[in-house]
């Protein structure tokens, strides 16, 4: 099976059981090719499990996962994983390899020569905003934000048509996290890769997603909609509570301040300024 550019991802009656517990219960979804889709939900809702069925790091108990209409079960698992970009929260970098060689890992495994793979790694580092000067450093010599950028670069090195991101920015500080989010949106606009992104952070989901799939604690799809629709028309009390619309946490108001229109939350704390 050859994975086409920006393919769709389809979950067909997917069931995953750990021991005596069903984490996912006959879930069916279709992710359109080229979209940035966020899986949002509390811990234990099956977000990461669902994500990992795409690259066969989790094998379903029943049902199918299809990429571009082809069942991933028909692929060799190792070759499948090499064809799909994967970014995790801890970056997953090899501590004994330089930054350059970390990014060159997949190209080398796919048969590219060392010199060419290292040149590609340098170019890919530039795509994620990292200077060539860090290429010969080791992961321990980098900041947390730099490590995550290297992890993204490694996932993007071969321009995979599918990119899986499992809470990739959860371990960095808020300023770095926002910068990485902006970088992710820019890269997606450039590549139009099919992105499946896991988070439990509502603000992150709202700022990144073309589409949000909300999973509840039982692994059920509570809502599948655009960020605007999820926010303005939550499907049920669970979704409303998760987003904070029931409590009024998302209620914003305008105040005048120094001739500008200040956006404040329900407690009167400033959250932004309207552009003039």
Buried (B, 14 or more C-beta within 10 A) or exposed (E): BEBEEBBBBBBBEBBBEEEEEBBBBBBEBEBBBBBBBBBBBEEBBBBBBBBBBBBBBBEBEBBBBBBBEBEBEEBEEEEBBBBBBBBBBBBBBEEEBBBBBBBBBBBBBEEBEEEEBBBBBBEBBEBBBBEEEBBEBBBEEBEBBBBBBBBBBBBBBBEBBBBBBBBBBBBBEEEBBBBBBEBBBEBBEEBBBBBBBBBBBBBBBBBBBBBBBBBBEBBBBBBBBEBEBBBEEBBEEBBBEBBBBBEEEBEEEEEEEEEEEBEBBEEEEEEEEEEE
